[in-house]
Amino acid sequence: MNRKTIMSVPAACFWAVIAASILGYQHRISVRAQRITAEKRGVCLKMKNNLIVFIIVLCTAVTIMFPALAEETPDIVQSQIERIVVSYAANGARDGEALSALVSLNPSLGEKWTRIMDLWETPVTVNGELPDGLPEDDSLCLVGLGFQLNPDGTMRTELIERLKVMLASSEKYPNAIIVCTGGGTAADNPTATEAGRMAEWLEAQGVDPSRLIVEDHSLTTAQNAVFTFAILSERYPQVKQIAIISSDYHIATGILLFGAEAILRDSGTEVVSNASWNAPGGTLSAMFQAGALIELSGDMETAFDIYYDNYDIHELPPLQNNAAKNTIAGNMRTYSEMDDGTWMCDGYVYKYRLEIKGRMPDAAEDSSFVYLSNLKEISFERAYMAAGLSSHTEDYFSPEEAVLVEMN
């Protein structure tokens, strides 16, 4: 039974009661009319007609009100979900009032988001390789999270390193199903997808293609989870446990989102382990995770507002623990200086702001480049090559490593 059906039940009951009342009044008035004079009978009939008109108007008003209530309820529920996750990301503590309100509005959904918050608060141990003791059959699924491709559609170093971890994991658990997840992120090659390139690489290393699932539509980690579970639930119901394969800084977010999606779907599948590549840099903020959870809840617009640093949503307080104290409109990208000394651009957090100056070969004057970076140092040669002057993809930074925000 859907929400509209539930909302129609009170309306139907209301109409039934009113109809019965009308019939009752008609009978009583008819009986009394037989006992009184013709003059009084006319008065009674007029009263009856007026009563029926009043009842019809009242019923119409009530019927019109029910759709309005039906439309209002989801908005209230969604606002409580968003308040719960954004408040936790901003303050590091649960918003008990919002959680209680959600439980009151929708007990089932409230219980699920309580479990999601429990999951978010649970510390994550990041593994370099999969541990012993996981299922030896195809009830285990290894999920490899993609990474943005180079503009020409080739894989960046980080994605290849993640795949090396996946290969080792697949050899340790040779009966496990393998999911490669990630859509088209190559600016100049619309046919290339992260998942497609991942599957090709694994097959070239000898992985049986019958083990591989290619999920090549997702563009965010939240979508990785949603689309992967859709495939597993439809075609691989035997999968009961999932291990996440990614870079070390990405593991906690992957576990959170896949675990949350499992809870929201009542899938019965658990995220039980992980294996990672130790990346030289990269981090994802708690607020980024909040945006991803809101994306899972179905509010894409608000999720992307958060990804792009618009924290003040639905009259919630802005980020308190790590607010943007200064926003700079660079000639390449707009970025923010945060209260805790980090820098943020396009949803990524960086430790350093590097101003790199020098003179390029055969140039008449010096050039300067400003990078936000998780690398402590960037040479001038690497800076100008990564600014678009190199034809080699390996000279460019991944968005987790560094981003060019100003160039002069």
MOPE-V721821 format. One record per helix or strand of 2 or more residues. SS is the DSSP state (A for helix, B for strand). FROM is the first residue (numbers start at 1). TO is the last residue. If there is no record, write none. Layout:
BEGIN
ss->SS from->FROM to->TO
ss->SS from->FROM to->TO
END
This chain:
BEGIN
ss->A from->3 to->35
ss->A from->38 to->91
ss->A from->96 to->105
ss->A from->107 to->121
ss->B from->140 to->145
ss->A from->157 to->172
ss->B from->177 to->181
ss->A from->194 to->204
ss->A from->209 to->211
ss->B from->212 to->215
ss->A from->221 to->235
ss->B from->241 to->247
ss->A from->248 to->265
ss->B from->270 to->277
ss->A from->286 to->297
ss->A from->300 to->307
ss->B from->324 to->329
ss->B from->334 to->338
ss->B from->343 to->345
ss->B from->348 to->350
ss->B from->352 to->358
ss->B from->367 to->373
ss->A from->380 to->389
ss->A from->393 to->395
ss->B from->402 to->407
END
